[in-house]
Amino acid sequence: MTMRTLFIVGAGGLGKEVVDIVQSSPLAAQYALAFIDDTVAPGTIVHGVEVVGSRAFLRAVDPEQSAVCVAIGSPAVRRDLIGEIESWGLSLPAIVDASALIRPSVVLGPGVIVGARAFVSSQSVIGAHVVINPGVLVGHDVVIGPYAVIGGGAMLSGGAKVGEGTLVGAGASILLNTPVGDWATVGMGAAVYAAVENGTTVLGNPARALPVLRKKNEAAGLAAGTSTNSAPVAP
Ligand SMILES: CC(C)(COP(=O)(O)OP(=O)(O)OC[C@H]1O[C@@H](n2cnc3c(N)ncnc32)[C@H](O)[C@@H]1OP(=O)(O)O)[C@@H](O)C(=O)NCCC(=O)NCCS
């Protein structure tokens, strides 16, 4: 059988993880690997895989012999790049680590990336091109919208909802049945107990929206930029 080439867009950290996922799973029998990166010189070897060119390179590849994985962790950049790549007729397969545990009742969208030791529980629905980083726990009946990125070790409790394009930071937790809106950001380590509005950034435990935090800091007499560490997350 002729192997297809999986072009991994982005030779950074997530790109290296995709190399490891493919090479340690049955996908290794299907795909040879190459990196696409606009900022790394062609011919450079990254994590054992050659950078063959920039994005424009993909316009000339044969869709029958190729597939693409966009290994970029910014949801908005993912959406734009994936739209462009799909318009060139190229496919983006799901890339799932062999050690991830995904219950059979889960609906996995196309183009998802699921990292090592992630767990996705019963009847959850994972949207197209979502990234679930290593060690993430997704409870039962969770719904994650397209292009969302879930940081390593985050915990989405049963029935939680994460909207389209939302970034959930590493180690963040979302309470049972709690919705987080579209294109929102949940800061690293935040604990979300209440609904998060579209486009909002929340931080801390309990998670608070950034503008709210800034107002509280001003009221407490903390000038912007003068605190050293945890002031923005004070409840
Ligand atoms: C929330 C976040 C998006 C803010 O990024 P930013 O807008 O660039 O903010 P800054 O780094 O300028 O930090 C602004 C302030 O918030 C604080 N802060 C930043 N992130 C924080 C967090 N997650 N929790 C608490 N405080 C945080 C900073 O210490 C800084 O405080 P200061 O004003 O007292 O110095 C980012 O810090 C974050 O948590 N991103 C998640 C990344 C991640 O986990 N990705 C997944 C990888 S697998």
The ligand as a Gaussian input file, in Angstrom:
#p B3LYP/6-31G(d) Opt

LIG

0 1
 C       -5.466000      34.194000      30.786000
 C       -4.410000      34.459000      29.753000
 C       -4.991000      34.235000      28.352000
 C       -3.952000      35.906000      29.923000
 O       -2.979000      36.194000      28.969000
 P       -2.559000      37.733000      28.734000
 O       -3.754000      38.530000      28.332000
 O       -1.358000      37.711000      27.832000
 O       -2.209000      38.209000      30.188000
 P       -0.798000      38.559000      30.827000
 O        0.155000      37.415000      30.689000
 O       -0.385000      39.905000      30.320000
 O       -1.177000      38.675000      32.374000
 C       -2.004000      39.713000      32.860000
 C       -2.098000      39.540000      34.356000
 O       -2.928000      38.399000      34.658000
 C       -2.174000      37.433000      35.410000
 N       -2.561000      36.134000      34.866000
 C       -2.343000      35.685000      33.629000
 N       -2.878000      34.473000      33.485000
 C       -3.435000      34.144000      34.644000
 C       -4.129000      33.005000      35.092000
 N       -4.365000      31.964000      34.291000
 N       -4.588000      33.001000      36.366000
 C       -4.349000      34.061000      37.175000
 N       -3.701000      35.170000      36.792000
 C       -3.243000      35.211000      35.542000
 C       -0.712000      37.768000      35.155000
 O        0.093000      37.331000      36.216000
 C       -0.755000      39.263000      35.017000
 O       -0.819000      39.814000      36.309000
 P       -0.189000      41.257000      36.641000
 O       -1.001000      42.263000      35.850000
 O       -0.378000      41.372000      38.108000
 O        1.235000      41.201000      36.215000
 C       -3.194000      33.484000      29.907000
 O       -2.345000      33.858000      30.970000
 C       -3.627000      32.053000      30.118000
 O       -3.898000      31.580000      31.244000
 N       -3.693000      31.336000      28.980000
 C       -3.979000      29.935000      28.950000
 C       -2.836000      29.242000      28.210000
 C       -2.994000      27.761000      28.246000
 O       -3.107000      27.153000      29.306000
 N       -3.019000      27.169000      27.035000
 C       -3.147000      25.755000      26.847000
 C       -1.799000      25.121000      26.718000
 S       -1.859000      23.343000      26.717000

